[in-house]
């Protein structure tokens, strides 16, 4: 959304396009922020010095449309850090391997997700290949 004021008029459909927001949560958010009493409260909070940072969405999304599953222990990043990096590049990160998974990133002791990836023919990236993919996608770490 990027700015709290946009929540006053955002559609439920737009809210549902955000990861992990479904129809029920979208309705609750929309109902809350569309009420004038809540809008006035937010304006009073802002005038009192409470501020929400404006979030600038990364328009560089080289991994948009790709779905990743992370498994095992990575050396350079925690799985949460790796997931955040992937999402910042436009990828979707899930916990289970399916036919729609683009890549499974495998660290040490990967477990059954590696087996499932092989069974479904999903491309598997070790940490070295994963880091190369991130580098090609514009991440310079």
Order of alpha helices (4+ residues) and beta strands (2+ residues): alpha-alpha-alpha-beta-alpha-beta-beta-alpha-beta-alpha
